[in-house]
């Protein structure tokens, strides 16, 4: 007599877990194709749910993009803070950067950021692609990236004062520009770039 087998019901994801899974999948798609290069259907199919199911959690592609950036901001801030040994950074607000939670200078913070990013190329690609797209004023996150740069430069200047530089605002601009340029060379992959090693050489020139 054949044994009767029972199909165990699959455990359903909680709403919180499903949202996180959707956001992580969206990070992957945006880092490959940018905002204009993916669809709600792409993400839904990757999650094995319907488009209507995805739109239950995120009402539009634009809202999905906004929430994906918030998720990326939180996870990035926490990862960098942990790498630097900084306590109390939750990543909940973009304009409250790591420099305001520690006594580290810009040289240390920027180096810690690069060291963290070197292990997270997908996240770096996400920001690089979106920032490039958002140069267009009709892009959904054009204003977001404008404000993000203002906040970063303000935070970097605040940190640069601790390094004793003559002009913290100018140093902040130079450091951010150099970091973004080196990231692009690194992501391009056409050259064998030692991202961390090259950054340490650059930051020694900018902040001796």
C-alpha positions in Angstrom: 0.0 0.0 0.0 1.4 3.4 -1.0 2.0 5.8 1.7 0.0 8.9 1.5 2.0 12.1 1.3 0.8 15.5 2.4 1.9 18.7 0.7 3.0 21.1 3.4 1.7 24.6 2.8 4.3 27.1 2.0 5.0 29.6 4.8 3.7 33.0 3.7 6.0 36.0 4.0 5.1 38.6 6.6 4.2 42.0 5.1 7.5 43.4 6.5 9.6 40.6 5.0 7.8 41.0 1.6 8.4 44.7 1.5 12.1 44.2 2.3 12.4 41.5 -0.4 10.8 43.8 -3.0 13.1 46.6 -2.1 16.2 44.4 -2.3 15.0 43.1 -5.7 14.5 46.7 -6.9 18.0 47.6 -5.8 19.3 44.9 -8.0 17.2 46.0 -11.0 18.1 49.7 -10.7 21.8 48.9 -10.2 21.7 47.1 -13.6 19.2 49.1 -15.6 18.5 52.4 -13.9 15.0 53.8 -13.2 13.9 53.9 -16.8 15.2 50.4 -17.6 13.0 48.3 -15.3 9.3 47.9 -14.8 6.9 47.0 -12.0 6.3 43.7 -13.9 10.0 42.9 -13.7 10.1 43.2 -10.0 6.8 41.4 -9.5 7.9 38.4 -11.6 11.3 38.2 -9.7 9.3 38.1 -6.5 6.8 35.5 -7.9 3.9 37.8 -7.2 1.4 39.6 -9.4 1.8 43.3 -10.4 -1.4 43.9 -8.3 0.3 42.2 -5.4 3.3 44.5 -5.7 1.2 47.6 -6.0 -0.5 46.6 -2.7 2.8 47.5 -1.0 4.0 50.3 -3.3 1.3 52.3 -5.1 3.5 53.3 -8.1 6.9 52.9 -9.7 7.8 56.3 -8.4 6.9 55.4 -4.8 8.8 52.1 -5.2 11.9 54.2 -6.3 11.5 56.6 -3.4 11.2 53.8 -0.8 14.1 51.9 -2.4 16.3 55.0 -2.0 15.2 55.3 1.7 16.1 51.7 2.2 19.5 52.1 0.6 20.2 55.2 2.6 19.4 53.4 5.9 21.4 50.3 5.1 24.4 52.3 3.8 24.6 54.6 6.8 24.3 51.7 9.2 27.0 49.7 7.3 29.4 52.6 7.3 28.8 53.5 10.9 29.4 49.9 12.0 32.6 49.8 10.0 33.8 53.0 11.7 32.7 51.8 15.1 30.2 54.7 15.4 27.3 54.1 17.8 23.8 55.5 17.6 23.4 55.8 13.8 20.2 54.3 12.6 20.1 55.7 9.1 16.6 57.0 9.6 17.3 60.5 8.3 19.6 61.4 5.4 20.4 64.9 6.6 21.7 63.6 10.0 25.0 62.1 8.8 27.6 60.0 10.5 29.9 63.0 11.2 27.3 64.3 13.7 27.5 61.2 15.8 31.2 60.9 16.2 34.4 62.9 16.6 36.1 61.5 13.4 37.4 63.8 10.7 36.6 63.7 7.0 39.8 61.8 6.2 38.7 58.9 8.4 35.0 59.1 7.4 35.7 59.2 3.7 38.1 56.3 3.9 35.7 54.2 6.0 33.0 55.0 3.4 35.2 53.8 0.5 36.2 50.7 2.4 32.5 49.9 3.0 31.5 50.6 -0.5 34.2 48.4 -1.9 32.2 45.4 -0.5 28.9 46.8 -1.8 29.3 47.4 -5.6 25.6 46.9 -6.3 24.6 49.8 -3.9 27.3 52.0 -5.4 26.0 51.3 -9.0 22.5 52.1 -7.8 23.5 55.6 -6.7 25.8 56.2 -9.7 23.1 55.3 -12.2 20.3 57.2 -10.6 22.5 60.3 -9.9 23.4 60.3 -13.6 19.7 60.0 -14.7 18.6 62.6 -12.2 20.6 65.3 -14.0 17.4 65.7 -15.9 15.0 68.0 -14.1 12.0 65.8 -15.0 13.5 62.7 -13.2 11.4 61.6 -10.2 14.4 61.9 -7.9 16.1 65.0 -9.3 15.4 67.1 -6.2 16.3 64.2 -4.0 19.9 64.1 -5.4 20.2 67.9 -5.3 19.3 67.9 -1.6 21.5 64.8 -0.9 24.5 66.6 -2.3 23.8 69.7 -0.2 23.5 67.5 2.9 26.7 65.5 2.1 28.8 68.7 1.5 27.5 70.2 4.7 28.4 67.1 6.7 31.8 66.7 5.0 32.7 70.3 5.7 31.7 69.8 9.4 34.0 66.7 9.6 36.8 68.5 7.7 37.0 71.1 10.4 38.3 68.4 12.7 41.1 67.7 10.2 42.3 71.2 10.6 42.1 72.1 6.9 42.2 75.8 5.9 38.9 75.7 3.9 36.5 73.0 5.1 33.9 73.7 2.4 36.4 73.6 -0.4 37.9 70.4 1.0 34.5 68.8 1.3 33.8 69.5 -2.4 37.2 68.2 -3.5 36.8 65.0 -1.4 33.2 64.3 -2.7 34.2 65.0 -6.3 37.3 62.8 -6.1 35.4 59.9 -4.4 32.6 60.0 -7.1 35.1 60.1 -9.9 37.1 57.2 -8.5 34.0 55.2 -7.9 33.1 55.6 -11.6 36.5 54.3 -12.7 36.1 51.4 -10.4 32.6 50.5 -11.5 33.6 50.8 -15.2 35.7 47.7 -14.8 37.9 48.5 -17.9 40.9 49.1 -15.6 42.2 47.2 -12.7 41.4 49.8 -10.1 42.4 49.2 -6.4 39.5 51.3 -5.1 40.6 51.4 -1.5 44.3 51.7 -2.2 43.8 54.5 -4.7 41.5 56.3 -2.4 44.0 56.3 0.5 46.6 57.8 -1.9 44.1 60.5 -3.0 42.9 61.4 0.5 46.5 61.8 1.6 46.9 64.5 -1.0 43.7 66.3 -0.2 44.0 66.0 3.6 47.7 65.5 4.4 
